[in-house]
Amino acid sequence: MVALLTSPSQKALKPLINGNHHISALIAGCRQNDRASQKELYEFLKGYAMKICYRYQHNQYQVEEIVNEGFTKFFKNIHQFDENRHLEISMALKGWFKRILVNTCIDYYRKNSSYLHGQMLSEETEKIADHGETGLDKLSYKEIIEAIRLLSPAYRTVFNLFVIEGMSHEEIGKHLGISVGASKSNLSKARENLRKILTKKAEIKTYVEPI
Amino acid sequence: MSNLSDKELDRLSREAADSYEPDTSSMSWSRLEQKLTQQMPERPPDGFRFGRISPYVWGPAVILLAGASFFFIKNISYSKDSTPTSNSAITTNSSSAAKEKQTDEKTIRIDSAGSATTLIESGKENDGQVNNNDPDASAGLSSVKTDLSRGIQSESQFEKSIAGSKTGGSTASGRNSSAGSTGHSVGGNAKAAGTGAIIVAGTNGSLNSGAQHMNESDTKTQSTLTGTENAADAVDPLTTQREKNTLSLPPIAATGLGLGTVSGNDSLLNKPSLSKKTIKSKSLRLNRSLNFGLSFGPDYTDGGGITNNQIGNNIGITVGYYLTNKLSVNTGIFYSNKFYWAHGHGYNQSQPATGYINTFAASPPIDYLNGSCNMWELPLTLRYDFAHNEKTRFFANAGLSSYFMMKQNYIYFIHTNSQRLAAWKTSNNQQINYWFSVADISLGFETEVGKGVSFQAEPFIRLPLRSMGQENLRLNSYGFLLSFRYTPVLSRTKK
């Protein structure tokens, strides 16, 4: 949205299109199924949506598919969102949208993961050596996120839901259709594998950096 | 790294999740738009799609059709009821009463004397030339059209006996039976009668006194008719009562419970001195000129050719006053909500849109806008009832309405450099008055559903005579009003 504001006259619009009033108008437009308003809201929220869905999928194409699915649900159900109950409409809208996106990720996982339960680390990640060195400060956020994406779908989903989204094992078990014990086990293995991946990345970084 | 605790790992992961912004350059709106087009087809951008407003076309049409059907069905049944009398002539007094009832349904005439009887006589009977010596003389009167459904047949026979008495040669036995049955039938008539004028022709104490007394009456009546009035006046109760216009109704009829039209024959009434001079009518005229109503209904507003999927509503009270039998003036007050869409060209570009006025030298062009307003409406119309039957009437209504806009809300959909940018919402609580700025045309029907209460369905169209509202739009409104109207009796006048 902001990226569109390039010319001086367009930049002058910025004060208008920020803030509750504008979001409220966009929501009103989306309720009328107005494409212009939907596009504006899409531009406003797509980075946020991508940030959430990116952690749940390794394949970029599938990430975009989930994001689009999430937006479709968002526009279909936007009449259920009551902006009048919130002081900060933008934050409330994002929170509401996040729930839609996480649920969409879970749905996608459940549709495609019947054969993925209990999947172990891939051969590539198994071969990562643990040399006990600390290259943590050398890792960027991107590398941590990419490490999470390298986890198997079952471990990745449980890790995201428990650590990032803050769900309990009971909730995770209910959403994913697994037992609480399986959720805990997957989380433990996800952490273990994540450590290995990060260690490997840190090693490579430490090795390459002096050059 | 392998020494990293779970808590530390979770913290790092959360920080990364919060802070990392993935590249979104590969994402495109077009893919989502395709998906939305499939799953959520967009509202038609412009044009007036007939199908979308079909309820507002078919709704009024169905109401009018139902009303028309009701009207004609009632007319058919009404004409069937009145078929037996349709070929007969109607006596002067009764026809005038009937005409008055037909032309002025606001007046209910209750005729308490024989003059109001819808006595129907054949042409043969009008001359009074009956072969009185013939035992079947009364058969000449059999052409009298009687309304069997209202139990008047016996009444007719009674009249026959009176007519036969003119000759003085009637057999006593025949008269006895006629008179006896008459006394019974008149009372029965009063009980069974429904609406219309009460008519008791030639009734007197003899109706209840039996055949013998009737024979005497017949004889005396004959003397009256043959010019021996002095003698007759002294003793003939029938003649005396008619002369003095005194009426002796059977108890039930006298109470006014029975209202009906009696078709019969009374040759006595053929005599000008008796039928026109001595029998007078008494009528009760009810003034029901004023009426009050409660109306409500949907309102579809077109602000500029864009199909509207939001429906407004009207609710209000009305007052009407009949200037003549068919013409009335109506007014009232309505509270209305209207929703409408309009193209950007409908917006007055010379004025910057509210919200931009302090920000831009020139407001951005508007693709289209979505507006709504709450207002009071004050119609002033003339109504003409062009068709009616007993209980239903069709009318046309035309006049001018005043709009008092109380609150307006607008959402503007704007674009810059051909790229749509935003929607913008404004609200205006300033009251704006538009006196007599809308032509109000409607067509409908009204049917009586109870005593003084009627139901009315009225499809309408309201065409603005000027631009209105914050954005100077011409708001055409279509819809229909459903009303319940109460017509009180303002006064009762006996004539």
Interface residues (C-beta under 8 A of the other chain):
Chain A: L4 S7 S9 Q10 A12 L13 P15 L16 I17 H21 H22 S24 A25 L26 A28 G29 Q32 N33 D34 R35 A36 S37 Q38 K39 E40 Y42 E43 K46 G47 M50 K51 Y54 R55 Q60 V63 E64 V67 N68 F71 T72 F75 K76 D130 G132 E133 T134 G135 L136 Y141 K142 I144 I145 I148 F159 V163 I164 R191 L194 R195 K196 L198 T199 A202
Chain B: M1 S2 N3 L4 D6 L9 D10 L12 S13 R14 E15 A16 A17 S19 Y20 E21 P22 T24 S26 M27 W29 R31 L32 E33 K35 L36 Q39 M40 P41 E42 R43 G355 Y356 T359 F360 P364 D367 N370 I411 F413 H415 T416 N417 Q419 R420 L421 A422 A423 W424 K425
